[in-house]
């Protein structure tokens, strides 16, 4: 996920010491190579993580590295914990020979493939490729080759307060029209009907094309300037103009505070927030997909998450691949531990997700069922240069009452120009 990453509680950025990479000082924290026997290792792999917010994640990453070295004493793994603007830092580091051997990303862009910042991993995926969630794998795939391995899946959908809907005589919405009407009916006193982000757009802008059964891109063609998508934006604009949207709250959409305090009755949020919501609200909540719109529409659940890649310029590509394979494809204990012991996420392998006890009952199972039925996401071609005209157009439509079809049409031309500049790989 580029931009503000869903589940920021797991991704908040804190300051620590200095780490020098490629001659440039960056904020970070680096361990010594870990594991018994690491002193005699023939190869040392530098493994970069962004700084996760949940307590215990750094220690877990170090423990995995140590366990691998115990089993493979010729290979030591150095865990580098990188706080701050992680994306800028990895982008700078992979331009140098001293960059990480393994690092985390949200998606693999065509530029990364063209510049050999990632190595193809099909040789280690093997049969496991068929078990990985296709929507988690698609942003890592170009030209039929996979360049990353998903670590965790973040699921994003709608939460609602049962008591607030009941008091207003509102049923959980099944269509976009019902959602707009429900948001207005639920806006009472200090409670707003819906919260999708403090700007009124964050959790919604990329949902609507899917909700009408379409997409922002079809292959390498921009496809969001359609009457159906324009009609969906014209409809949701009503939630902004009739003031049924919660705006400018103390926390953003990825934090469940607005739902828990009753500042909103319906909130766009992530599965990572479920344990906190359950603790505070007990049974006074449920979850649903973003509702469908129009005759070709379908409900929507968005996927996000982190994946790991091997630096194509690494001096130890083969060793890095073997470590990634052990960590995220062969080691069931690690994968379940990483997904569920320090936050609340979904293991990317379908069989492992089905076996995970915390995901087998209650609202968590509902979320997994919705993920399997309605989960989707944009591809890596939806790069910032391609998506920015769309984002600007959506803002103008919703906040400034711009003509939906004309505004999307003009934006689509600019997006197509940007898309055409991306490398074909």
TORKOL-4160 file (C-alpha; in steps of 0.2 Angstrom, whole numbers, padded with zeros to 4 digits, m for minus):
425
<pt num="1" X="0000" Y="0000" Z="0000"/>
<pt num="2" X="0008" Y="0017" Z="m0005"/>
<pt num="3" X="0005" Y="0033" Z="0003"/>
<pt num="4" X="m0002" Y="0032" Z="0021"/>
<pt num="5" X="m0001" Y="0013" Z="0024"/>
<pt num="6" X="m0017" Y="0005" Z="0031"/>
<pt num="7" X="m0014" Y="m0001" Z="0048"/>
<pt num="8" X="m0003" Y="0013" Z="0053"/>
<pt num="9" X="m0003" Y="0007" Z="0071"/>
<pt num="10" X="0008" Y="m0007" Z="0065"/>
<pt num="11" X="0018" Y="0006" Z="0055"/>
<pt num="12" X="0020" Y="0022" Z="0065"/>
<pt num="13" X="0037" Y="0029" Z="0063"/>
<pt num="14" X="0049" Y="0033" Z="0078"/>
<pt num="15" X="0066" Y="0040" Z="0079"/>
<pt num="16" X="0081" Y="0030" Z="0084"/>
<pt num="17" X="0100" Y="0030" Z="0081"/>
<pt num="18" X="0109" Y="0032" Z="0065"/>
<pt num="19" X="0113" Y="0019" Z="0052"/>
<pt num="20" X="0125" Y="0022" Z="0038"/>
<pt num="21" X="0121" Y="0015" Z="0021"/>
<pt num="22" X="0130" Y="0018" Z="0005"/>
<pt num="23" X="0140" Y="0033" Z="0013"/>
<pt num="24" X="0124" Y="0042" Z="0018"/>
<pt num="25" X="0117" Y="0044" Z="0036"/>
<pt num="26" X="0099" Y="0038" Z="0038"/>
<pt num="27" X="0089" Y="0035" Z="0054"/>
<pt num="28" X="0088" Y="0017" Z="0058"/>
<pt num="29" X="0093" Y="0003" Z="0070"/>
<pt num="30" X="0104" Y="m0011" Z="0065"/>
<pt num="31" X="0108" Y="m0028" Z="0074"/>
<pt num="32" X="0124" Y="m0038" Z="0073"/>
<pt num="33" X="0122" Y="m0054" Z="0063"/>
<pt num="34" X="0112" Y="m0066" Z="0074"/>
<pt num="35" X="0112" Y="m0084" Z="0078"/>
<pt num="36" X="0124" Y="m0096" Z="0085"/>
<pt num="37" X="0138" Y="m0099" Z="0073"/>
<pt num="38" X="0136" Y="m0083" Z="0064"/>
<pt num="39" X="0154" Y="m0078" Z="0067"/>
<pt num="40" X="0159" Y="m0092" Z="0055"/>
<pt num="41" X="0146" Y="m0087" Z="0042"/>
<pt num="42" X="0152" Y="m0086" Z="0024"/>
<pt num="43" X="0138" Y="m0074" Z="0019"/>
<pt num="44" X="0129" Y="m0060" Z="0029"/>
<pt num="45" X="0112" Y="m0055" Z="0022"/>
<pt num="46" X="0106" Y="m0037" Z="0027"/>
<pt num="47" X="0087" Y="m0038" Z="0029"/>
<pt num="48" X="0078" Y="m0022" Z="0030"/>
<pt num="49" X="0061" Y="m0019" Z="0039"/>
<pt num="50" X="0051" Y="m0003" Z="0041"/>
<pt num="51" X="0048" Y="0001" Z="0060"/>
<pt num="52" X="0032" Y="m0008" Z="0065"/>
<pt num="53" X="0022" Y="m0001" Z="0079"/>
<pt num="54" X="0017" Y="m0016" Z="0088"/>
<pt num="55" X="0027" Y="m0022" Z="0103"/>
<pt num="56" X="0038" Y="m0037" Z="0100"/>
<pt num="57" X="0039" Y="m0036" Z="0081"/>
<pt num="58" X="0058" Y="m0031" Z="0081"/>
<pt num="59" X="0062" Y="m0045" Z="0093"/>
<pt num="60" X="0052" Y="m0057" Z="0082"/>
<pt num="61" X="0062" Y="m0052" Z="0067"/>
<pt num="62" X="0078" Y="m0055" Z="0076"/>
<pt num="63" X="0073" Y="m0072" Z="0082"/>
<pt num="64" X="0068" Y="m0078" Z="0065"/>
<pt num="65" X="0085" Y="m0073" Z="0059"/>
<pt num="66" X="0094" Y="m0081" Z="0073"/>
<pt num="67" X="0084" Y="m0097" Z="0070"/>
<pt num="68" X="0088" Y="m0097" Z="0052"/>
<pt num="69" X="0107" Y="m0095" Z="0056"/>
<pt num="70" X="0106" Y="m0110" Z="0068"/>
<pt num="71" X="0100" Y="m0121" Z="0054"/>
<pt num="72" X="0111" Y="m0113" Z="0041"/>
<pt num="73" X="0127" Y="m0108" Z="0050"/>
<pt num="74" X="0135" Y="m0102" Z="0033"/>
<pt num="75" X="0123" Y="m0088" Z="0032"/>
<pt num="76" X="0121" Y="m0074" Z="0045"/>
<pt num="77" X="0106" Y="m0062" Z="0044"/>
<pt num="78" X="0108" Y="m0044" Z="0050"/>
<pt num="79" X="0091" Y="m0036" Z="0054"/>
<pt num="80" X="0090" Y="m0018" Z="0050"/>
<pt num="81" X="0075" Y="m0009" Z="0058"/>
<pt num="82" X="0072" Y="0007" Z="0048"/>
<pt num="83" X="0061" Y="0021" Z="0056"/>
<pt num="84" X="0055" Y="0037" Z="0048"/>
<pt num="85" X="0052" Y="0039" Z="0029"/>
<pt num="86" X="0055" Y="0021" Z="0025"/>
<pt num="87" X="0050" Y="0022" Z="0007"/>
<pt num="88" X="0062" Y="0036" Z="0003"/>
<pt num="89" X="0076" Y="0027" Z="0012"/>
<pt num="90" X="0074" Y="0010" Z="0003"/>
<pt num="91" X="0073" Y="0019" Z="m0013"/>
<pt num="92" X="0089" Y="0028" Z="m0010"/>
<pt num="93" X="0098" Y="0013" Z="m0003"/>
<pt num="94" X="0095" Y="0001" Z="m0018"/>
<pt num="95" X="0104" Y="0013" Z="m0029"/>
<pt num="96" X="0120" Y="0008" Z="m0021"/>
<pt num="97" X="0130" Y="m0008" Z="m0020"/>
<pt num="98" X="0128" Y="m0008" Z="m0001"/>
<pt num="99" X="0109" Y="m0008" Z="m0002"/>
<pt num="100" X="0099" Y="m0022" Z="0008"/>
<pt num="101" X="0099" Y="m0039" Z="0001"/>
<pt num="102" X="0081" Y="m0041" Z="0007"/>
<pt num="103" X="0068" Y="m0027" Z="0010"/>
<pt num="104" X="0050" Y="m0024" Z="0012"/>
<pt num="105" X="0038" Y="m0015" Z="0000"/>
<pt num="106" X="0019" Y="m0013" Z="m0003"/>
<pt num="107" X="0020" Y="m0016" Z="m0022"/>
<pt num="108" X="0033" Y="m0019" Z="m0035"/>
<pt num="109" X="0032" Y="m0005" Z="m0049"/>
<pt num="110" X="0038" Y="m0008" Z="m0067"/>
<pt num="111" X="0053" Y="0004" Z="m0063"/>
<pt num="112" X="0059" Y="m0007" Z="m0049"/>
<pt num="113" X="0059" Y="m0022" Z="m0061"/>
<pt num="114" X="0068" Y="m0012" Z="m0075"/>
<pt num="115" X="0081" Y="m0005" Z="m0063"/>
<pt num="116" X="0084" Y="m0023" Z="m0056"/>
<pt num="117" X="0079" Y="m0017" Z="m0039"/>
<pt num="118" X="0070" Y="m0034" Z="m0037"/>
<pt num="119" X="0074" Y="m0052" Z="m0042"/>
<pt num="120" X="0061" Y="m0064" Z="m0049"/>
<pt num="121" X="0056" Y="m0076" Z="m0036"/>
<pt num="122" X="0045" Y="m0089" Z="m0046"/>
<pt num="123" X="0059" Y="m0102" Z="m0043"/>
<pt num="124" X="0056" Y="m0102" Z="m0024"/>
<pt num="125" X="0037" Y="m0099" Z="m0025"/>
<pt num="126" X="0034" Y="m0116" Z="m0033"/>
<pt num="127" X="0018" Y="m0124" Z="m0029"/>
<pt num="128" X="0015" Y="m0111" Z="m0015"/>
<pt num="129" X="0011" Y="m0098" Z="m0028"/>
<pt num="130" X="m0006" Y="m0106" Z="m0031"/>
<pt num="131" X="m0010" Y="m0105" Z="m0012"/>
<pt num="132" X="m0006" Y="m0086" Z="m0011"/>
<pt num="133" X="m0020" Y="m0074" Z="m0012"/>
<pt num="134" X="m0021" Y="m0068" Z="m0030"/>
<pt num="135" X="m0024" Y="m0050" Z="m0025"/>
<pt num="136" X="m0010" Y="m0050" Z="m0013"/>
<pt num="137" X="0002" Y="m0057" Z="m0027"/>
<pt num="138" X="m0004" Y="m0046" Z="m0041"/>
<pt num="139" X="0004" Y="m0030" Z="m0036"/>
<pt num="140" X="0021" Y="m0040" Z="m0036"/>
<pt num="141" X="0019" Y="m0048" Z="m0053"/>
<pt num="142" X="0024" Y="m0041" Z="m0070"/>
<pt num="143" X="0026" Y="m0051" Z="m0087"/>
<pt num="144" X="0020" Y="m0066" Z="m0078"/>
<pt num="145" X="0034" Y="m0066" Z="m0066"/>
<pt num="146" X="0032" Y="m0063" Z="m0047"/>
<pt num="147" X="0045" Y="m0052" Z="m0039"/>
<pt num="148" X="0039" Y="m0053" Z="m0021"/>
<pt num="149" X="0032" Y="m0064" Z="m0007"/>
<pt num="150" X="0017" Y="m0057" Z="0003"/>
<pt num="151" X="0020" Y="m0057" Z="0022"/>
<pt num="152" X="0004" Y="m0051" Z="0029"/>
<pt num="153" X="m0013" Y="m0046" Z="0021"/>
<pt num="154" X="m0023" Y="m0032" Z="0029"/>
<pt num="155" X="m0041" Y="m0032" Z="0026"/>
<pt num="156" X="m0051" Y="m0016" Z="0025"/>
<pt num="157" X="m0070" Y="m0015" Z="0026"/>
<pt num="158" X="m0084" Y="m0006" Z="0035"/>
<pt num="159" X="m0088" Y="m0007" Z="0054"/>
<pt num="160" X="m0104" Y="m0001" Z="0061"/>
<pt num="161" X="m0112" Y="0001" Z="0078"/>
<pt num="162" X="m0127" Y="m0010" Z="0080"/>
<pt num="163" X="m0135" Y="0000" Z="0094"/>
<pt num="164" X="m0134" Y="0016" Z="0084"/>
<pt num="165" X="m0141" Y="0009" Z="0068"/>
<pt num="166" X="m0155" Y="0001" Z="0079"/>
<pt num="167" X="m0159" Y="0017" Z="0087"/>
<pt num="168" X="m0161" Y="0026" Z="0070"/>
<pt num="169" X="m0171" Y="0012" Z="0063"/>
<pt num="170" X="m0158" Y="0009" Z="0050"/>
<pt num="171" X="m0153" Y="m0008" Z="0042"/>
<pt num="172" X="m0135" Y="m0012" Z="0037"/>
<pt num="173" X="m0134" Y="m0005" Z="0020"/>
<pt num="174" X="m0132" Y="m0017" Z="0005"/>
<pt num="175" X="m0131" Y="m0004" Z="m0009"/>
<pt num="176" X="m0122" Y="0012" Z="m0011"/>
<pt num="177" X="m0139" Y="0021" Z="m0011"/>
<pt num="178" X="m0144" Y="0013" Z="0005"/>
<pt num="179" X="m0127" Y="0018" Z="0013"/>
<pt num="180" X="m0129" Y="0037" Z="0008"/>
<pt num="181" X="m0147" Y="0037" Z="0015"/>
<pt num="182" X="m0141" Y="0027" Z="0031"/>
<pt num="183" X="m0127" Y="0040" Z="0034"/>
<pt num="184" X="m0139" Y="0054" Z="0034"/>
<pt num="185" X="m0151" Y="0045" Z="0045"/>
<pt num="186" X="m0138" Y="0041" Z="0057"/>
<pt num="187" X="m0131" Y="0059" Z="0059"/>
<pt num="188" X="m0138" Y="0064" Z="0076"/>
<pt num="189" X="m0131" Y="0076" Z="0089"/>
<pt num="190" X="m0113" Y="0073" Z="0090"/>
<pt num="191" X="m0113" Y="0057" Z="0080"/>
<pt num="192" X="m0110" Y="0058" Z="0061"/>
<pt num="193" X="m0116" Y="0044" Z="0050"/>
<pt num="194" X="m0100" Y="0038" Z="0042"/>
<pt num="195" X="m0081" Y="0041" Z="0043"/>
<pt num="196" X="m0070" Y="0036" Z="0028"/>
<pt num="197" X="m0055" Y="0048" Z="0032"/>
<pt num="198" X="m0053" Y="0065" Z="0039"/>
<pt num="199" X="m0053" Y="0072" Z="0021"/>
<pt num="200" X="m0069" Y="0063" Z="0017"/>
<pt num="201" X="m0060" Y="0053" Z="0003"/>
<pt num="202" X="m0046" Y="0042" Z="0010"/>
<pt num="203" X="m0055" Y="0026" Z="0012"/>
<pt num="204" X="m0067" Y="0029" Z="m0002"/>
<pt num="205" X="m0059" Y="0035" Z="m0018"/>
<pt num="206" X="m0052" Y="0018" Z="m0024"/>
<pt num="207" X="m0068" Y="0009" Z="m0019"/>
<pt num="208" X="m0081" Y="0016" Z="m0030"/>
<pt num="209" X="m0074" Y="0009" Z="m0047"/>
<pt num="210" X="m0074" Y="m0008" Z="m0040"/>
<pt num="211" X="m0092" Y="m0006" Z="m0032"/>
<pt num="212" X="m0099" Y="m0003" Z="m0049"/>
<pt num="213" X="m0090" Y="m0019" Z="m0056"/>
<pt num="214" X="m0076" Y="m0009" Z="m0065"/>
<pt num="215" X="m0058" Y="m0004" Z="m0061"/>
<pt num="216" X="m0047" Y="0011" Z="m0063"/>
<pt num="217" X="m0036" Y="0002" Z="m0075"/>
<pt num="218" X="m0039" Y="m0012" Z="m0087"/>
<pt num="219" X="m0022" Y="m0018" Z="m0092"/>
<pt num="220" X="m0012" Y="m0003" Z="m0097"/>
<pt num="221" X="m0027" Y="0007" Z="m0101"/>
<pt num="222" X="m0035" Y="0020" Z="m0089"/>
<pt num="223" X="m0053" Y="0015" Z="m0087"/>
<pt num="224" X="m0060" Y="0025" Z="m0074"/>
<pt num="225" X="m0069" Y="0039" Z="m0084"/>
<pt num="226" X="m0086" Y="0029" Z="m0086"/>
<pt num="227" X="m0104" Y="0035" Z="m0083"/>
<pt num="228" X="m0106" Y="0021" Z="m0070"/>
<pt num="229" X="m0091" Y="0027" Z="m0060"/>
<pt num="230" X="m0096" Y="0046" Z="m0062"/>
<pt num="231" X="m0113" Y="0042" Z="m0056"/>
<pt num="232" X="m0106" Y="0033" Z="m0040"/>
<pt num="233" X="m0096" Y="0049" Z="m0036"/>
<pt num="234" X="m0111" Y="0060" Z="m0039"/>
<pt num="235" X="m0120" Y="0049" Z="m0027"/>
<pt num="236" X="m0107" Y="0049" Z="m0013"/>
<pt num="237" X="m0105" Y="0068" Z="m0014"/>
<pt num="238" X="m0122" Y="0069" Z="m0005"/>
<pt num="239" X="m0113" Y="0062" Z="0010"/>
<pt num="240" X="m0101" Y="0077" Z="0010"/>
<pt num="241" X="m0114" Y="0090" Z="0006"/>
<pt num="242" X="m0127" Y="0085" Z="0018"/>
<pt num="243" X="m0114" Y="0084" Z="0032"/>
<pt num="244" X="m0116" Y="0066" Z="0036"/>
<pt num="245" X="m0097" Y="0063" Z="0035"/>
<pt num="246" X="m0086" Y="0064" Z="0050"/>
<pt num="247" X="m0072" Y="0076" Z="0045"/>
<pt num="248" X="m0056" Y="0082" Z="0054"/>
<pt num="249" X="m0057" Y="0069" Z="0068"/>
<pt num="250" X="m0043" Y="0068" Z="0081"/>
<pt num="251" X="m0037" Y="0051" Z="0073"/>
<pt num="252" X="m0037" Y="0045" Z="0056"/>
<pt num="253" X="m0048" Y="0031" Z="0048"/>
<pt num="254" X="m0035" Y="0017" Z="0052"/>
<pt num="255" X="m0038" Y="0020" Z="0071"/>
<pt num="256" X="m0055" Y="0014" Z="0077"/>
<pt num="257" X="m0057" Y="0028" Z="0090"/>
<pt num="258" X="m0071" Y="0037" Z="0080"/>
<pt num="259" X="m0081" Y="0021" Z="0080"/>
<pt num="260" X="m0078" Y="0017" Z="0098"/>
<pt num="261" X="m0082" Y="0034" Z="0105"/>
<pt num="262" X="m0098" Y="0035" Z="0095"/>
<pt num="263" X="m0092" Y="0050" Z="0084"/>
<pt num="264" X="m0097" Y="0040" Z="0069"/>
<pt num="265" X="m0110" Y="0026" Z="0067"/>
<pt num="266" X="m0101" Y="0018" Z="0052"/>
<pt num="267" X="m0082" Y="0018" Z="0049"/>
<pt num="268" X="m0070" Y="0012" Z="0035"/>
<pt num="269" X="m0057" Y="0002" Z="0044"/>
<pt num="270" X="m0045" Y="m0013" Z="0045"/>
<pt num="271" X="m0045" Y="m0030" Z="0052"/>
<pt num="272" X="m0030" Y="m0025" Z="0063"/>
<pt num="273" X="m0042" Y="m0014" Z="0073"/>
<pt num="274" X="m0054" Y="m0029" Z="0077"/>
<pt num="275" X="m0046" Y="m0034" Z="0094"/>
<pt num="276" X="m0047" Y="m0016" Z="0101"/>
<pt num="277" X="m0065" Y="m0014" Z="0094"/>
<pt num="278" X="m0070" Y="m0030" Z="0102"/>
<pt num="279" X="m0062" Y="m0026" Z="0119"/>
<pt num="280" X="m0071" Y="m0009" Z="0119"/>
<pt num="281" X="m0088" Y="m0012" Z="0111"/>
<pt num="282" X="m0090" Y="m0031" Z="0115"/>
<pt num="283" X="m0104" Y="m0036" Z="0104"/>
<pt num="284" X="m0110" Y="m0019" Z="0099"/>
<pt num="285" X="m0103" Y="m0019" Z="0082"/>
<pt num="286" X="m0102" Y="m0029" Z="0066"/>
<pt num="287" X="m0094" Y="m0028" Z="0049"/>
<pt num="288" X="m0099" Y="m0028" Z="0031"/>
<pt num="289" X="m0091" Y="m0025" Z="0014"/>
<pt num="290" X="m0092" Y="m0008" Z="0005"/>
<pt num="291" X="m0109" Y="m0010" Z="m0004"/>
<pt num="292" X="m0112" Y="m0012" Z="m0023"/>
<pt num="293" X="m0119" Y="0001" Z="m0034"/>
<pt num="294" X="m0129" Y="m0001" Z="m0050"/>
<pt num="295" X="m0134" Y="m0016" Z="m0060"/>
<pt num="296" X="m0116" Y="m0022" Z="m0063"/>
<pt num="297" X="m0110" Y="m0018" Z="m0046"/>
<pt num="298" X="m0103" Y="m0029" Z="m0032"/>
<pt num="299" X="m0098" Y="m0027" Z="m0014"/>
<pt num="300" X="m0080" Y="m0023" Z="m0011"/>
<pt num="301" X="m0066" Y="m0028" Z="0002"/>
<pt num="302" X="m0049" Y="m0020" Z="m0001"/>
<pt num="303" X="m0033" Y="m0029" Z="0002"/>
<pt num="304" X="m0017" Y="m0021" Z="0008"/>
<pt num="305" X="m0002" Y="m0027" Z="0017"/>
<pt num="306" X="0017" Y="m0029" Z="0016"/>
<pt num="307" X="0028" Y="m0041" Z="0005"/>
<pt num="308" X="0047" Y="m0044" Z="0005"/>
<pt num="309" X="0058" Y="m0044" Z="m0010"/>
<pt num="310" X="0076" Y="m0049" Z="m0015"/>
<pt num="311" X="0087" Y="m0035" Z="m0021"/>
<pt num="312" X="0091" Y="m0039" Z="m0039"/>
<pt num="313" X="0108" Y="m0031" Z="m0037"/>
<pt num="314" X="0113" Y="m0041" Z="m0021"/>
<pt num="315" X="0129" Y="m0050" Z="m0021"/>
<pt num="316" X="0119" Y="m0064" Z="m0013"/>
<pt num="317" X="0103" Y="m0067" Z="m0023"/>
<pt num="318" X="0103" Y="m0086" Z="m0021"/>
<pt num="319" X="0106" Y="m0085" Z="m0002"/>
<pt num="320" X="0093" Y="m0071" Z="0000"/>
<pt num="321" X="0080" Y="m0081" Z="m0010"/>
<pt num="322" X="0083" Y="m0097" Z="0001"/>
<pt num="323" X="0080" Y="m0086" Z="0017"/>
<pt num="324" X="0064" Y="m0078" Z="0010"/>
<pt num="325" X="0058" Y="m0096" Z="0005"/>
<pt num="326" X="0061" Y="m0103" Z="0022"/>
<pt num="327" X="0054" Y="m0088" Z="0031"/>
<pt num="328" X="0038" Y="m0084" Z="0021"/>
<pt num="329" X="0034" Y="m0100" Z="0012"/>
<pt num="330" X="0040" Y="m0115" Z="0022"/>
<pt num="331" X="0039" Y="m0110" Z="0040"/>
<pt num="332" X="0021" Y="m0110" Z="0045"/>
<pt num="333" X="0025" Y="m0106" Z="0063"/>
<pt num="334" X="0034" Y="m0089" Z="0058"/>
<pt num="335" X="0020" Y="m0084" Z="0046"/>
<pt num="336" X="0006" Y="m0087" Z="0059"/>
<pt num="337" X="0017" Y="m0078" Z="0073"/>
<pt num="338" X="0020" Y="m0063" Z="0062"/>
<pt num="339" X="0002" Y="m0061" Z="0057"/>
<pt num="340" X="m0007" Y="m0064" Z="0073"/>
<pt num="341" X="0005" Y="m0062" Z="0088"/>
<pt num="342" X="0009" Y="m0044" Z="0087"/>
<pt num="343" X="m0006" Y="m0037" Z="0077"/>
<pt num="344" X="m0021" Y="m0044" Z="0069"/>
<pt num="345" X="m0018" Y="m0048" Z="0050"/>
<pt num="346" X="m0021" Y="m0063" Z="0038"/>
<pt num="347" X="m0007" Y="m0075" Z="0033"/>
<pt num="348" X="m0006" Y="m0074" Z="0014"/>
<pt num="349" X="m0007" Y="m0092" Z="0011"/>
<pt num="350" X="m0025" Y="m0098" Z="0010"/>
<pt num="351" X="m0022" Y="m0114" Z="0019"/>
<pt num="352" X="m0013" Y="m0106" Z="0033"/>
<pt num="353" X="m0027" Y="m0093" Z="0035"/>
<pt num="354" X="m0040" Y="m0106" Z="0036"/>
<pt num="355" X="m0030" Y="m0115" Z="0050"/>
<pt num="356" X="m0027" Y="m0099" Z="0061"/>
<pt num="357" X="m0038" Y="m0101" Z="0076"/>
<pt num="358" X="m0041" Y="m0082" Z="0079"/>
<pt num="359" X="m0048" Y="m0081" Z="0062"/>
<pt num="360" X="m0060" Y="m0096" Z="0063"/>
<pt num="361" X="m0075" Y="m0088" Z="0072"/>
<pt num="362" X="m0085" Y="m0072" Z="0076"/>
<pt num="363" X="m0082" Y="m0056" Z="0067"/>
<pt num="364" X="m0064" Y="m0062" Z="0061"/>
<pt num="365" X="m0071" Y="m0076" Z="0052"/>
<pt num="366" X="m0084" Y="m0064" Z="0044"/>
<pt num="367" X="m0070" Y="m0054" Z="0038"/>
<pt num="368" X="m0061" Y="m0069" Z="0031"/>
<pt num="369" X="m0076" Y="m0074" Z="0022"/>
<pt num="370" X="m0079" Y="m0057" Z="0015"/>
<pt num="371" X="m0061" Y="m0056" Z="0009"/>
<pt num="372" X="m0062" Y="m0073" Z="0000"/>
<pt num="373" X="m0079" Y="m0067" Z="m0008"/>
<pt num="374" X="m0076" Y="m0049" Z="m0012"/>
<pt num="375" X="m0057" Y="m0045" Z="m0009"/>
<pt num="376" X="m0048" Y="m0035" Z="m0023"/>
<pt num="377" X="m0035" Y="m0021" Z="m0025"/>
<pt num="378" X="m0027" Y="m0011" Z="m0039"/>
<pt num="379" X="m0011" Y="m0017" Z="m0047"/>
<pt num="380" X="0006" Y="m0010" Z="m0046"/>
<pt num="381" X="0003" Y="0000" Z="m0062"/>
<pt num="382" X="m0008" Y="0011" Z="m0052"/>
<pt num="383" X="0008" Y="0021" Z="m0048"/>
<pt num="384" X="0008" Y="0038" Z="m0039"/>
<pt num="385" X="0010" Y="0047" Z="m0056"/>
<pt num="386" X="m0004" Y="0038" Z="m0063"/>
<pt num="387" X="m0016" Y="0040" Z="m0048"/>
<pt num="388" X="m0013" Y="0058" Z="m0044"/>
<pt num="389" X="m0024" Y="0065" Z="m0058"/>
<pt num="390" X="m0038" Y="0053" Z="m0052"/>
<pt num="391" X="m0036" Y="0058" Z="m0034"/>
<pt num="392" X="m0037" Y="0077" Z="m0039"/>
<pt num="393" X="m0052" Y="0074" Z="m0049"/>
<pt num="394" X="m0061" Y="0064" Z="m0035"/>
<pt num="395" X="m0058" Y="0078" Z="m0023"/>
<pt num="396" X="m0065" Y="0091" Z="m0035"/>
<pt num="397" X="m0080" Y="0081" Z="m0038"/>
<pt num="398" X="m0084" Y="0077" Z="m0020"/>
<pt num="399" X="m0079" Y="0094" Z="m0012"/>
<pt num="400" X="m0081" Y="0107" Z="m0026"/>
<pt num="401" X="m0096" Y="0100" Z="m0035"/>
<pt num="402" X="m0086" Y="0098" Z="m0051"/>
<pt num="403" X="m0095" Y="0089" Z="m0066"/>
<pt num="404" X="m0091" Y="0070" Z="m0063"/>
<pt num="405" X="m0090" Y="0064" Z="m0080"/>
<pt num="406" X="m0081" Y="0079" Z="m0088"/>
<pt num="407" X="m0068" Y="0079" Z="m0073"/>
<pt num="408" X="m0065" Y="0061" Z="m0074"/>
<pt num="409" X="m0063" Y="0062" Z="m0092"/>
<pt num="410" X="m0049" Y="0075" Z="m0092"/>
<pt num="411" X="m0040" Y="0067" Z="m0077"/>
<pt num="412" X="m0040" Y="0050" Z="m0087"/>
<pt num="413" X="m0030" Y="0058" Z="m0101"/>
<pt num="414" X="m0017" Y="0064" Z="m0089"/>
<pt num="415" X="m0017" Y="0047" Z="m0080"/>
<pt num="416" X="m0015" Y="0038" Z="m0097"/>
<pt num="417" X="0000" Y="0049" Z="m0102"/>
<pt num="418" X="0009" Y="0045" Z="m0085"/>
<pt num="419" X="0005" Y="0026" Z="m0088"/>
<pt num="420" X="0012" Y="0026" Z="m0105"/>
<pt num="421" X="0028" Y="0032" Z="m0098"/>
<pt num="422" X="0030" Y="0017" Z="m0086"/>
<pt num="423" X="0042" Y="0004" Z="m0092"/>
<pt num="424" X="0035" Y="m0012" Z="m0100"/>
<pt num="425" X="0042" Y="m0027" Z="m0091"/>
